[in-house]
Amino acid sequence: MPGTVLSDIGDMIRTYSNRLGEESKEIAQVSADQEIIANIINGFTSTAVLSEKEKAYLNFAGQALSLMQCVRFLTDYLNNDAYYHTTYPAHNWLRAQNQWALYRSLKG
């Protein structure tokens, strides 16, 4: 699908750098694994042709996508879970908190 590579890399960072996953209830333990992030970026940039500007924003992409997903989960929670499937009350609230913690960890 057309778009920017920053969305793809950002979502990979958001998804894979949190070893606990976005469903974890251990919010205080959520953090980005910098080794995983380095592996994602190094692996991708070793074969992909990127502009210097794209390369400069790869780390920021993870921050942006985790913040965006936090807002999406929070919005869905406030809209009575109309979009994302939930399995218990406040499931999207927990997911939003999880993504916020990841965002803060990525921001440093």
Number of C-alpha atoms within 10 A of each C-alpha: 3 4 7 9 15 19 15 15 22 23 19 18 29 26 19 16 24 24 14 17 18 19 15 16 15 11 18 11 14 24 20 25 16 14 10 16 23 14 13 18 18 11 11 13 13 8 8 9 10 12 8 8 8 14 15 11 13 21 19 16 23 28 23 19 23 25 20 16 19 24 17 18 23 22 17 18 22 13 10 12 18 11 12 13 10 12 8 7 11 15 18 25 18 21 24 26 22 28 32 22 22 30 24 15 16 25 13 8
